[in-house]
Amino acid sequence: MQMFSKQTLRGSLAALALVGLAACGGPDRGPPGTEATRALDRAAGTNTSGAYPAQSDGMPANPPGTEATRALDRAAGTNTSGAYPAQSDGTPANPRGTAAGRAVNRATR
């Protein structure tokens, strides 16, 4: 009586070989992430791969938020991106509510 078919045995050996090869790549094998994510990080100035911590959000090279949300914040005086905390609601530069709402409040007092 045969316990394993030849096909099952070959599949098991192939799986063991792949696991053995995967175990060879330790943390000392190169920077984190794949080459594709590192290329994205270099092109976009991000830290998706983990290989470029200086490019993480909130670092001097990359303030919080995206460039689009920071542009919105500069144009509208908001803090959607988190890069402009002085423009948050409730600060001297930006009181709570909207300008329209404050105008209605002043007019109805």
C-alpha positions in Angstrom: 0.0 0.0 0.0 1.5 3.3 -1.1 1.0 6.2 1.4 1.7 9.1 -0.9 1.3 9.4 -4.7 4.2 10.6 -6.7 2.4 13.8 -7.5 1.7 14.6 -3.8 5.3 13.9 -2.9 6.6 16.1 -5.7 4.3 18.9 -4.6 5.4 18.6 -1.0 9.1 18.7 -2.0 8.5 21.8 -4.2 6.7 23.6 -1.4 9.5 22.7 1.0 12.1 24.0 -1.4 10.2 27.3 -1.8 9.9 27.7 1.9 13.6 27.0 2.3 14.4 29.7 -0.4 12.1 32.2 1.3 13.8 31.6 4.6 17.2 32.6 3.1 16.1 36.2 2.6 16.6 37.7 6.1 16.4 41.3 7.2 20.1 41.8 6.2 19.2 41.1 2.5 18.4 44.8 1.6 16.2 47.7 2.4 12.6 47.1 3.4 9.9 46.8 0.7 10.0 45.7 -2.8 11.9 47.4 -5.6 8.6 48.6 -7.0 7.6 50.3 -3.8 11.0 51.8 -3.3 10.8 53.2 -6.9 7.4 54.6 -6.0 8.9 56.2 -2.9 11.8 57.8 -4.8 9.5 59.1 -7.5 6.7 60.4 -5.2 8.7 61.3 -2.1 6.7 58.9 0.1 7.6 56.1 2.5 5.3 53.3 1.3 8.1 50.7 1.4 9.5 51.8 4.8 13.0 52.3 3.2 12.8 56.1 3.3 11.7 57.1 6.9 12.8 60.7 6.3 10.0 60.9 3.7 7.3 59.9 6.1 4.4 62.3 6.7 5.3 64.9 9.3 9.0 64.9 8.6 10.7 68.1 7.4 11.0 66.7 3.9 7.3 65.8 3.8 4.8 67.6 6.0 1.5 66.0 6.9 -1.1 65.5 4.2 -0.8 65.4 0.4 0.3 68.3 -1.7 -3.3 68.7 -2.9 -4.6 69.0 0.6 -1.8 71.4 1.6 -2.6 73.5 -1.4 -6.3 73.6 -0.4 -5.2 74.6 3.1 -3.1 77.5 1.8 -5.9 78.7 -0.5 -8.8 78.3 1.9 -7.1 78.9 5.3 -8.1 75.5 6.6 -6.1 72.6 8.2 -7.5 69.6 6.2 -4.0 68.2 5.7 -2.8 68.7 9.3 0.2 70.7 8.0 -1.2 74.0 9.2 -2.4 73.6 12.9 -2.5 77.4 13.3 -5.4 77.4 10.8 -7.5 74.9 12.7 -11.0 75.9 13.9 -11.0 77.7 17.2 -7.6 79.3 16.8 -7.1 83.1 16.7 -6.3 82.9 12.9 -9.5 80.9 12.3 -12.4 81.2 14.8 -15.0 78.4 15.1 -17.5 78.0 12.4 -17.5 79.5 8.9 -17.3 83.1 7.9 -20.9 82.9 6.6 -22.1 81.4 9.9 -20.3 84.1 11.9 -21.8 86.8 9.7 -25.3 85.5 10.3 -24.6 85.3 14.1 -23.5 88.9 14.1 -26.5 90.1 12.1 -29.0 88.3 14.3 -27.8 89.5 17.7 
